[in-house]
Amino acid sequence: MADAKDLSSLKPPPDLPPLSSVADTAAQSRWENSLRAFFEQHWRLFTPFEDYFRLRALEFRALRQLLPRHFDPARPCDHVAEIGCGYGFVSALLAPMARRLRGFDIPEKYAGYVPGDYENSTQIARLVVNGVLGIDRAEFAAAWPHALPCAEGELDLVFSMYVLEHIADLAPVARELARVVRPGGHAIHVVPSTVDMFFAYTRAQLSARYRGVLKGRLWRLLGRATPHTGTGAVHPPLHSEFARSFEDQLRIYSLESYLFPFIEHGFALCQVLQTREQNRVLVLQRES
């Protein structure tokens, strides 16, 4: 990732439509295309993955096509919150569908994700989304997901994309979302599934031609997957920071690990969908 000082060179995209003009799905698609082009042009400032913004933009479009009730710029929600907003790309995608949008992320640097002298990603989200893109209906604040600065029953919709798998204990988060989402409101979470780990596992086996020579410590020094000493199989790198083993990662990615804490704390499951081969989308409704 480029140094944070380079963010000061960002200029507003000249072809970004006025947010007030995004009133139907066709206009929403044009909005998404402009945002994607802007972030793809500057991808090195935000991510080491060149294809990151293409994948996220298309995944979000598939999601709103599957869930037009929740993602319709012609009928925006009054109050939407995004948990784990990062630099604000998805927040900008969400903006036409919310009269008020609040993005939250943790109040500290996240695993090298925040560059330079910035204290957390929400500072960058404010610079990019509010400053460069000029989206004034969005606001950003640093907050832990189990302690949100929201009033009871204040939110119509809570959204997250690939966040829950990074939270060690989902029960306090589910309890907090049950507090801040109004009865009848919704929480929508995009999460990786166990299929994701099996894909990674298969790729690790196919690429490990020399695992009989490169073992144990040498694999780790190379930053590669680690051979399992009992079977000789190669286990892919773990994704969740608190996972300690491949089996642990599989458990974290299981449907029940995501879902049951929310059911226990006042949410009803409406739908389980997919927007990619390796994910799940959980649509939950706050019970009365």
JODACOR-V659518 format. One record per residue. N is the residue number from 1. PHI is phi as a letter, one per 20 degrees, with the letter a starting at -180 (999 if undefined). NEAR is the number of other ideal C-beta (glycine too) atoms within 8 Angstrom. Layout:
{{N | PHI | NEAR} {N | PHI | NEAR}}
This chain:
{{1 | 999 | 7} {2 | f | 7} {3 | f | 6} {4 | f | 10} {5 | f | 6} {6 | f | 8} {7 | f | 10} {8 | f | 5} {9 | e | 5} {10 | f | 8} {11 | d | 5} {12 | g | 7} {13 | f | 10} {14 | f | 4} {15 | d | 6} {16 | f | 10} {17 | f | 10} {18 | g | 5} {19 | g | 10} {20 | f | 4} {21 | e | 7} {22 | e | 13} {23 | c | 6} {24 | b | 8} {25 | f | 10} {26 | f | 6} {27 | f | 13} {28 | f | 13} {29 | f | 9} {30 | f | 10} {31 | g | 14} {32 | f | 12} {33 | f | 9} {34 | f | 12} {35 | f | 15} {36 | f | 11} {37 | f | 10} {38 | f | 11} {39 | f | 11} {40 | f | 9} {41 | f | 6} {42 | d | 9} {43 | g | 12} {44 | f | 7} {45 | f | 9} {46 | d | 10} {47 | b | 8} {48 | e | 3} {49 | d | 6} {50 | f | 4} {51 | e | 6} {52 | g | 10} {53 | f | 12} {54 | f | 9} {55 | f | 8} {56 | f | 11} {57 | f | 13} {58 | f | 8} {59 | f | 12} {60 | f | 12} {61 | f | 10} {62 | g | 9} {63 | f | 14} {64 | f | 14} {65 | f | 7} {66 | f | 9} {67 | c | 12} {68 | f | 9} {69 | f | 5} {70 | e | 12} {71 | c | 9} {72 | c | 11} {73 | f | 12} {74 | f | 7} {75 | c | 4} {76 | f | 10} {77 | f | 10} {78 | f | 7} {79 | b | 12} {80 | d | 15} {81 | c | 15} {82 | d | 15} {83 | e | 12} {84 | m | 12} {85 | f | 15} {86 | l | 10} {87 | e | 9} {88 | n | 15} {89 | f | 12} {90 | f | 13} {91 | g | 16} {92 | f | 12} {93 | f | 11} {94 | f | 13} {95 | g | 13} {96 | f | 11} {97 | d | 13} {98 | b | 14} {99 | f | 7} {100 | c | 9} {101 | c | 13} {102 | c | 13} {103 | d | 16} {104 | c | 15} {105 | b | 15} {106 | f | 9} {107 | e | 7} {108 | a | 7} {109 | f | 9} {110 | d | 10} {111 | l | 5} {112 | m | 5} {113 | f | 7} {114 | d | 11} {115 | e | 7} {116 | l | 7} {117 | e | 4} {118 | f | 11} {119 | e | 9} {120 | a | 13} {121 | f | 13} {122 | f | 13} {123 | f | 11} {124 | f | 13} {125 | g | 17} {126 | f | 11} {127 | f | 10} {128 | e | 13} {129 | f | 16} {130 | f | 13} {131 | f | 8} {132 | f | 9} {133 | e | 13} {134 | m | 7} {135 | e | 11} {136 | e | 5} {137 | e | 9} {138 | d | 14} {139 | c | 8} {140 | c | 16} {141 | b | 9} {142 | e | 11} {143 | a | 11} {144 | f | 7} {145 | f | 13} {146 | e | 8} {147 | b | 7} {148 | e | 11} {149 | e | 5} {150 | c | 8} {151 | f | 5} {152 | f | 5} {153 | m | 10} {154 | e | 8} {155 | d | 13} {156 | e | 10} {157 | b | 15} {158 | d | 15} {159 | c | 13} {160 | b | 12} {161 | c | 11} {162 | l | 10} {163 | c | 11} {164 | g | 10} {165 | f | 12} {166 | e | 8} {167 | d | 9} {168 | f | 4} {169 | c | 6} {170 | e | 11} {171 | g | 9} {172 | f | 8} {173 | f | 14} {174 | f | 14} {175 | f | 10} {176 | f | 12} {177 | f | 14} {178 | f | 12} {179 | f | 8} {180 | e | 14} {181 | e | 14} {182 | f | 9} {183 | g | 7} {184 | n | 6} {185 | f | 13} {186 | c | 13} {187 | c | 14} {188 | c | 15} {189 | c | 13} {190 | e | 12} {191 | c | 13} {192 | f | 11} {193 | d | 10} {194 | f | 8} {195 | g | 8} {196 | g | 12} {197 | f | 14} {198 | f | 8} {199 | f | 10} {200 | f | 10} {201 | f | 12} {202 | f | 8} {203 | f | 9} {204 | f | 12} {205 | f | 9} {206 | f | 6} {207 | e | 6} {208 | e | 10} {209 | f | 4} {210 | d | 6} {211 | f | 11} {212 | f | 5} {213 | d | 5} {214 | e | 8} {215 | c | 9} {216 | l | 8} {217 | f | 6} {218 | f | 8} {219 | g | 14} {220 | f | 9} {221 | f | 6} {222 | e | 7} {223 | m | 5} {224 | d | 8} {225 | f | 10} {226 | d | 10} {227 | f | 13} {228 | e | 10} {229 | f | 4} {230 | f | 4} {231 | d | 4} {232 | n | 7} {233 | f | 8} {234 | d | 12} {235 | e | 10} {236 | f | 11} {237 | g | 8} {238 | f | 10} {239 | e | 9} {240 | f | 9} {241 | f | 6} {242 | e | 5} {243 | f | 10} {244 | d | 5} {245 | b | 7} {246 | f | 11} {247 | f | 6} {248 | f | 10} {249 | f | 13} {250 | f | 10} {251 | f | 8} {252 | f | 10} {253 | e | 13} {254 | f | 9} {255 | g | 8} {256 | f | 6} {257 | f | 10} {258 | f | 15} {259 | e | 10} {260 | f | 8} {261 | g | 11} {262 | f | 17} {263 | f | 9} {264 | f | 7} {265 | d | 11} {266 | o | 7} {267 | d | 14} {268 | d | 7} {269 | f | 11} {270 | e | 7} {271 | b | 7} {272 | c | 8} {273 | c | 10} {274 | c | 7} {275 | d | 10} {276 | b | 6} {277 | g | 6} {278 | d | 8} {279 | c | 13} {280 | c | 12} {281 | d | 16} {282 | e | 14} {283 | d | 13} {284 | c | 13} {285 | d | 10} {286 | f | 15} {287 | f | 7} {288 | f | 4}}
